[in-house]
C-alpha cells in the first residue's frame, strides 16, 4: 500500500449552471418589468422561485464536486466533499457495494461509523459522441484497493448490487 494518494473526480461542464442562472435572472427581470404595468400572478413568482432553487442546487452540486477528494493511505480512506468528511480505518469498513449506474459504476463504502459513495468513470454520450465524463478516472482502482486493503473477501449478488464483505 502506498503512503497516501489523493483522487479527484472529473468535473462536468458548468454550461448548465450558467444557463440555469441566466434563465432565472431573465424570468425575474421580465416579471419585474411586467409587474410595473400590471399585477403578476403568484404562480409566476413561484416559477421564478423554482428556477432560483434549481440554479442554486446545480451550483451547490458543482461546488461539492470540485471539493470532493478520496485519499487512501496506510491507515484507511478519507472522503471529503466540502460539506462532510468520512474517515474510515481499513478495519472499520464492513462492506463495499457496487452497482451499474447510468454513467460508470456506483460504489458505496460502508463502515461502522461512517459511509460514503462515489462513481467510477462514466462517459456521457449524445448521438454517438462523448460529450463529457463524470466520476473518478481511477474509480476501478479505488474500488479494488479498498476491497483489498479492508480485507473484504466474501462476494455476493443481491439484486443489482454486488456486495463485498468480510468472510
C-alpha positions as CSV (number, residue, x, y, z in Angstrom):
1,X,0.0,0.0,0.0
2,X,1.2,3.5,-0.9
3,X,1.9,6.1,1.8
4,X,-1.0,8.1,0.6
5,X,-2.6,9.1,-2.7
6,X,-5.4,11.6,-3.3
7,X,-8.0,11.2,-6.1
8,X,-10.4,13.8,-7.5
9,X,-13.4,13.2,-9.8
10,X,-13.8,14.5,-13.4
11,X,-15.7,17.8,-13.5
12,X,-18.7,18.4,-15.6
13,X,-19.1,21.5,-17.8
14,X,-20.5,24.5,-16.0
15,X,-22.6,25.4,-19.0
16,X,-25.8,24.0,-17.5
17,X,-25.2,26.0,-14.3
18,X,-24.7,29.3,-16.2
19,X,-27.8,28.6,-18.3
20,X,-29.9,28.0,-15.2
21,X,-28.8,31.3,-13.6
22,X,-29.4,33.2,-16.9
23,X,-32.9,31.8,-17.2
24,X,-33.7,32.7,-13.6
25,X,-32.4,36.2,-14.0
26,X,-34.2,36.7,-17.3
27,X,-37.5,35.4,-15.8
28,X,-37.2,37.6,-12.7
29,X,-36.3,40.7,-14.8
30,X,-39.2,40.0,-17.1
31,X,-41.7,39.6,-14.2
32,X,-40.3,42.7,-12.5
33,X,-41.0,44.9,-15.6
34,X,-44.3,43.2,-16.2
35,X,-45.2,43.9,-12.6
36,X,-44.6,47.6,-13.2
37,X,-47.6,47.7,-15.6
38,X,-49.9,45.2,-14.1
39,X,-50.1,42.6,-11.3
40,X,-48.2,39.4,-11.7
41,X,-49.9,36.2,-10.5
42,X,-48.4,34.3,-7.6
43,X,-47.7,31.2,-9.7
44,X,-45.3,33.3,-12.0
45,X,-43.2,34.3,-9.0
46,X,-43.3,30.7,-7.8
47,X,-41.9,29.7,-11.1
48,X,-39.0,32.2,-10.7
49,X,-38.5,30.7,-7.2
50,X,-38.3,27.3,-8.7
51,X,-35.7,28.5,-11.2
52,X,-33.7,30.1,-8.3
53,X,-33.8,26.8,-6.4
54,X,-32.7,24.8,-9.4
55,X,-29.8,27.2,-10.2
56,X,-28.7,27.2,-6.6
57,X,-28.9,23.4,-6.4
58,X,-26.8,23.0,-9.6
59,X,-24.2,25.4,-8.2
60,X,-24.0,23.6,-4.9
61,X,-23.6,20.3,-6.7
62,X,-20.8,21.7,-8.9
63,X,-19.1,23.2,-5.9
64,X,-19.3,19.9,-4.0
65,X,-17.8,18.0,-7.0
66,X,-14.9,20.4,-7.1
67,X,-14.3,19.9,-3.4
68,X,-14.5,16.1,-3.5
69,X,-11.5,14.1,-2.7
70,X,-10.8,10.5,-1.8
71,X,-7.5,9.8,0.0
72,X,-6.1,6.3,0.5
73,X,-3.2,5.8,3.0
74,X,-1.8,3.1,5.2
75,X,-4.4,3.7,7.9
76,X,-7.6,3.9,5.8
77,X,-9.6,6.0,3.5
78,X,-10.8,9.6,3.8
79,X,-13.7,11.0,1.8
80,X,-14.4,14.8,1.7
81,X,-16.8,16.8,-0.4
82,X,-16.9,20.3,1.2
83,X,-19.9,19.6,3.3
84,X,-18.9,16.3,5.0
85,X,-15.9,14.2,5.8
86,X,-15.9,10.4,6.3
87,X,-12.8,8.8,7.7
88,X,-12.7,5.1,7.8
89,X,-9.9,2.9,9.1
90,X,-9.4,-0.3,7.0
91,X,-10.6,-2.4,9.9
92,X,-13.8,-0.4,10.2
93,X,-15.0,-1.0,6.7
94,X,-17.8,-3.6,6.8
95,X,-18.7,-3.8,3.1
96,X,-18.4,-2.3,-0.3
97,X,-21.5,-2.3,-2.6
98,X,-21.3,-1.7,-6.3
99,X,-24.0,-1.5,-8.9
100,X,-24.1,-0.4,-12.6
101,X,-25.2,3.2,-13.0
102,X,-26.2,5.3,-15.9
103,X,-22.6,6.5,-16.1
104,X,-20.0,4.2,-14.7
105,X,-20.4,2.1,-11.6
106,X,-22.0,3.4,-8.3
107,X,-19.8,2.4,-5.3
108,X,-20.9,2.6,-1.7
109,X,-18.3,2.1,1.1
110,X,-20.0,1.3,4.4
111,X,-18.2,1.4,7.7
112,X,-19.1,1.0,11.4
113,X,-19.4,4.8,12.0
114,X,-19.5,6.4,8.5
115,X,-20.1,5.7,4.9
116,X,-19.6,7.4,1.5
117,X,-20.3,6.8,-2.2
118,X,-18.6,7.6,-5.4
119,X,-18.8,6.7,-9.1
120,X,-16.3,5.2,-11.4
121,X,-15.6,6.9,-14.7
122,X,-18.6,7.3,-16.9
123,X,-18.9,8.8,-20.3
124,X,-21.9,10.9,-21.3
125,X,-22.7,10.3,-25.0
126,X,-25.0,12.1,-27.4
127,X,-25.6,10.9,-30.9
128,X,-22.6,8.5,-30.6
129,X,-20.1,11.2,-29.4
130,X,-18.7,11.6,-26.0
131,X,-19.9,14.9,-24.6
132,X,-18.4,14.7,-21.1
133,X,-17.1,12.4,-18.4
134,X,-18.0,12.1,-14.8
135,X,-16.8,10.2,-11.8
136,X,-13.3,9.1,-10.8
137,X,-11.0,8.2,-13.7
138,X,-9.2,5.7,-11.3
139,X,-12.5,4.6,-9.8
140,X,-11.9,0.9,-10.5
141,X,-8.5,1.1,-8.9
142,X,-10.1,2.9,-5.9
143,X,-12.7,0.1,-5.6
144,X,-10.2,-2.7,-5.9
145,X,-7.8,-1.1,-3.4
146,X,-10.5,-0.5,-0.8
147,X,-11.6,-4.2,-1.2
148,X,-8.0,-5.4,-0.9
149,X,-6.9,-3.1,1.9
150,X,-10.0,-3.6,4.0
151,X,-9.7,-7.4,3.7
152,X,-13.1,-7.8,2.1
153,X,-13.2,-11.3,0.6
154,X,-16.8,-12.5,0.5
155,X,-18.7,-11.5,-2.6
156,X,-22.5,-12.0,-3.0
157,X,-25.0,-10.7,-5.5
158,X,-28.1,-9.1,-4.1
159,X,-30.4,-7.7,-6.7
160,X,-28.4,-5.2,-8.7
161,X,-25.7,-4.9,-6.1
162,X,-22.5,-6.8,-5.9
163,X,-21.6,-6.8,-2.2
164,X,-18.0,-7.4,-0.9
165,X,-17.8,-8.0,2.9
166,X,-15.6,-9.8,5.4
167,X,-15.7,-13.6,5.4
